[in-house]
Every structure is written in structure tokens, then in C-alpha cells.
């Protein structure tokens, strides 16, 4: 037996020496793939020897997997035997590897091939065979990774990461609301036309669409944590700059780049967090994480309510530089992103990302950190992390691997694409349609209170009070004074002003049409150009005109209503978030998605009863509270359907499609405001019904390990 063992050792040593010689000779001809040839030759030689001598020498059961956990004495003895030739001469396999001094166990799987040999390497392994082995590695890693997460437990580490990633998701929620809240003030501050306002409203979605696609793909290449830090940094920097820039073009560019930055947060955050969650906790805690998007909307609404109407919070340097309260609001909205960056620097990279990319030592250290943090917090610091070796995945050449990316993404692409498109069109379309309908109802009610005056004659009267919501036709005004007043929704048509005096006038939606001004003086007013339309000026003078576009100081009540409606609509999703979090792991993702879509479809028919402000607000809250469960289920499904090395790429693509569908939905629903309710109701109900049917065609992922 002893002689046979020595013969075996000598044979292995000889096989390695022959393999090294083959390597030196082949290096001149083959180039890439040499390491592969050497490994293959050594493995085959060793296998032949074992076949010949199987009866004489015992084989340790379990193979590579036998060394996963501490306490496997057979695996330890096998390792010692495997390196017994170190006393006979130096071998490159016995060199100290990176991480040995840190006490990290060496992974047997790290000796697997690091890359697929190109060119002549095809003679040793067919591409399909290699891809099959790689897929098998991924399946083994998925099973073992789930077992390790069970050992690590759910505790302090996951909750800390929950709040850190929640800040990043909160920043995404804030970004959606920023432009909508500042637009009424910014349009006057920057003299925006209707086309410019529309572009400013859509530019954020365009930026987020690009960002989701770019950062989602990058997170699968360079890591979740690093990609998230980069995209949040871009968002915070350009959000900060946008609060100070004066021109429309530069403001538009800053908001675009800010959107590009924050666009990567959703696909990265959900993928990142899911890779620290065990199977029985994943659906629930990903749903709890969705609440931070709601918190972001509440934060934006509250800050807008508290800051924008306070016009005293501003300063200006001449007429060239103005910093009004809405710019303070934009600056404050960058705080969640900055806080997320500061917190994220204390968190590690996803260990699953490291293991998928063949970095065993880094992944092992992070999982040990998770285990030790949770055990200390639970009062069991004596518990030792028992894992010694974790499966790693064979690495392929990046150019070769692209085909695998495409085939994987196509697997569920069509169904998920349709679902994301339908839900996004309806959700974003209706969430914009509701406020627009409320504004339309307010406008109709305001117009019904308009006072009309015809052929009046006013002489030697001083007006020093606010004039609002009046229409004067064919009037005659002689030697009248309009001093230090505000005009809101005032219209003068076919009227004559003779020897009148206008001083310190601020106007909003006020116009003079087809009027005649004789010997009239305008001093420090904004009544010029677009305010006086098709009118005659005879011996009349304008002095010290108020230049530029002025903020509308008379819309305080409307502004408060916009912020209040958004606040209520965002807060209304809280019950839906709680219900979906509690039931996601009990009834499954598909039932949650289909059920939410069906109930949302039914709720759409109640829109026909929304004829008042309070009625529309109630319907907005109802729809938001129900539909949020669909979003939560979609997020969990997307995370669990795609494998780890393609997860953020796929999620980023679907999220980019979501933003494109949002633009489409907003355009469709806005076009019917004030025209008809029937088309939006039928369109929304039909799309949601189709979505509920399509949801049942997807595979249920409850109870599955994270692939």
C-alpha cells in the first residue's frame, strides 16, 4: 500500500512535469488557451491513474463539495495528501495565494479555468460544453449561497443596508416630483413658452431612461455598490448645479444629467438588496424597501409646501442673477442623494457579485462579515462562520459571453416588457391626469365667478387695491390712477384710457386688447409687449419697466393645493405597501400582481363619478393605494427571474422601458383633460385587464433560490 502511494505521488509529479513542458512548447504556437491545455492534460493523466489503481487507494467522497464546511476531516486529509509532493520540489500550485495571510480558506474551485481558450482551444472543449459547465456552476452556487444566507440569518446587517439603500430609492422618488413642483415658478422666472415647459417636464424621464439602461448594464460589470455610488454622485452634483444656473438651456441640461444619474438607482438597489436576503425573507423585505419611494414623494411634497410659497427666501444681484425660493427647494431635494452616498461608503459590495465573477476570497469575507454582525447583534458572538469554501463560477471571455447575455435576456423579455409597459402607461398617465383634472375643475369654477362690466365710465378715481377676475368691455377711463396694485386675471377690451397713470403694477394673466391709450404714463410696471395686444398708444410713455419674467405672487392657494394633493396621493400608497409586504411571501408574486391589476381595473370605472375636487382626490388615493402592489410584485419578479450576472442589466432595460412608457402615458392622458373621461377610463381598464391575464403566464418565483 505504501509503495503504491509513493508510485501514485511519483506519477502525479511526473504528469505535472510533462504538463509544464507541454505548456512551454505550446506557448509559442497557441498563445491563449495554454493554461487550459495544461490543466486538461493534468486532469486526464490523474484520472487515468485513479482508474487503474482504484482498488488500492481509497477515494474521498464528495469531491470538491466535501470541503465546503469546517469539520470535514476527510476533506482536510485529502488536501494534505494532494500537496504531499511539496517536499520533493517546488510547484507553482503551492505558492502563497492572495488572502492566505488574512486567514481566508483557499477555494478548490479557484483552480478551475479562468477563461475560455480562443482559437485552437476549441479542440479541448466545445463552447456548448463549457457553457453547460458554467451553468452548472451557477446552479450549485445558487443552492450553496442560499444555505449560507440561512446560516448568516436576517438581522442587524440587513436592516442597516435596508435604510442605506432606502435613501437611494428615496432620492429616485424625489426626482420624479421636483420638476412638477418647481415648474409653475420656473416658467415665469425663466420666461418659458409652452413648448419649453413641456420639454422640461419630460426631460427627467428621458434622463432616467438613459440612466437605467446604462447603469443597469454597468452594475453587472463593475459591481452594484460602485455603480450606485457613481450614479448617485452624478445625481447629487447636477441637482446642486441646477439650483444655481440661470438660463433655461443650462437648467435643462442639469436636470437631464441629474435624471441620468438617478435612473440607475431602482435596478441596482433591488438587485443589491436581494443578494443579501434569504428566500423566505426576500419578497417581504423587498416590498418594505419600496416604501422609501413613497417617503421620497412625501419628502418632496412637504418641502415644496414649506419652501416654495415663501418668496422672501430669495435674493438677487441686479436683473442678471436671481435666486428665488423654488431654487432653495431644488437644493434641498438633493439631500437624500447626498445622504445615500455617505451611508453607502460604509457598506460592502454584494458577495454574490464577487462569487459570480470568480472572486472567492472577497465574497467569503463579506459573508463572514454579515454572519458575525448578525450573531453579535443577537447576543451570540461565539458562533463561528462554518463555511470554508464557496463555489465560484467559471469565467468566460467577455466577447464570447455576450451571446449568453442576449439569450438570457430574451427568456422572459416579451412578457415582462409588456407588463412593465402596460403598468407604466396607466400608472404614470393617471397620476398626471388626476392633478390635471383637479386643475381643470378649479379653472372652471374660477371662471364661473368672473365679473363682467360693459360700457362703464370712470373719472378721477385712484385704484390701489387688487383687481381680480374681471372683464371690462368698451369702458372709458379719464384721469384715473392705478398705483401699487396687483392685477390677476384682468381683461380690458375695446376700452379707452386718457391721461391715466400706472405705477408699480404687477400683473398675472391680465391683458389689454384693442385698447387706446392717450397721454398715459406707465412707470415701473410689467404692462408692456405681451400685456398690451393690438392697442394704440398716443403720446404715451413707458419708464423703468420691470424687466424679465416675474414670479406670480398671487397663486399661493393653488400652489398649496398642488402640494397637498401630491402629498395625499403619495401617502395613500402606504396601505398598499403594507398589504403587499405582508402577503407577498404568503400568496405569491403572480397572485399579488394579477389581483392588484384586477382591483385597479375595477377602480377605474369609478373615475366617471369624479366631478368635484374632493372626488378626484379620493379617486387618486384609491388608485395609488391599489396599484402600488402591482409595482412591488413586478420588482420582486424581475429580481428573481433573472440570474445574478444578468440581473441589473435586465432590470435596467425594463426600467428604461418603464420611463419611455411613462412619457407615452402622460401624453395620452393629458390630451383628454377637459374633453372626455370615457377614453381614459376604457383605455386604463383594458390595459390593466390585459396585464392581469399576462401576469399569470409568468413562472411563480416564490420559494425559489436566487439564481
Protein Blocks (a to p, Z undefined) as FASTA:
>chain_A
ZZmmmmmmmmmmmmmmmmmmmmmmmmmmnopoklmmmmmmmmmmmmmmmmmmmmmpccde
hijmlmmpghilklmmmmmmmmmmmmnoccfklpccehjlnopacdfklmpcfbdcehjl
mmmocfklmmmmmmmmmmmmmmmmmmmmmmnopafklmmmmmmmmmmmmmmmmmmmmmmm
mmmmmmmmnopafklmmmmmmmmmmmmmmmmmmmmmmmmmnojklmmmmmmmmmmmmmmm
mmmpmbfklmmmmmmmmmmmmmmmmmmmmmmmmmmccfklmmmmmmmmmmmmmmmmmmmm
mmmmmmmmmmmlccdehjlbccdfklmmmmmmmmmmmmmmmmmmmpccdfklmmmnopak
lmmmmmmmmmmmmmmmnopakbccfbfbdcddddddfklmmmmmmmmmmmmmmmmmmmmm
mmmmmmmmmmmmmmmmmmmmmmmmmmmmpccdehiacehiacfbdcehiadehiacehia
cehiadehiacehiacehiacehiadehiacehiacehiacehiabehjlmghiacehia
cehiaehjdddfklmmmmmmmmmmmmmmmmmmmmmmmmmmmmmmmnojklmmmmmmmmmm
mmmmmmmmmmbfklmmmmmmmmmmmmmmmmmmmmmmmmmmpcfklmmmmmmmmmmmmmmm
mmmmmmmmmmmgokamklmmmmmmmmmmmmmmmmmmpccfehiacZZ
